[in-house]
Amino acid sequence: MPFEWDDRTEGAPAKTGAFSFAEDGDPAVQVTLWPHRSLPRRGFAAFILITFGMLMVPLLALLGTLALWGLLPFLLGALGLMWYFLERSYKDGTLTEVLRLWSDRAELVRTNPRGPQQSWEANPHWVRVGIRKTGGPVEYYLTLSGGGREVELGAFLSPEERADLHDRLAMALARL
């Protein structure tokens, strides 16, 4: 799954006394979400190499002719555009969402690849996890509401992953 769940609410607290948010304190729950990468870097290199080979096969018949130089720029241009758009896809894949829950604070930070970082925070006592099976921009639209705002969470996840995340978040907020 393209999310990492770190839950520290299972055992007894490391420090005794009242719980409160501390800037240097670890959150009770931290969830990191990122888009799924279906083509790893090694696969990218192999894909470009195989595509280059396949594009060069028709040029073998044109070796020694002027037509080779007429087709070569277009084939290399197509390969270059494919490289560019796959690289752009990798850059878009650097999007991350990090949700941290303390006993008295919930914080969501979204790091966009080409844009400003977005953040939201609220008191976890008032945070509600919502999911709309239909009627949202995506199927099983997952939202957090609290602090006077409603924010989406994990729009890039699959519907099954959003449903699983909804259940886990609801249980974690109930424990806090």
HELIX and SHEET records of a PDB file:
HELIX    1   1 ARG A   41  LEU A   60  1                                  20    
HELIX    2   2 LEU A   66  ASP A   92  1                                  27    
HELIX    3   3 PRO A  159  ARG A  175  1                                  17    
SHEET    1   A 5 PHE A   3  ASP A   7  0                                        
SHEET    2   A 5 VAL A  29  LEU A  33 -1                                        
SHEET    3   A 5 THR A  96  LEU A 101 -1                                        
SHEET    4   A 5 ALA A 106  THR A 111 -1                                        
SHEET    5   A 5 GLN A 118  ALA A 122 -1                                        
SHEET    1   B 3 ARG A 128  ARG A 132  0                                        
SHEET    2   B 3 TYR A 141  GLY A 146 -1                                        
SHEET    3   B 3 ARG A 149  GLU A 152 -1                                        
END                                                                             
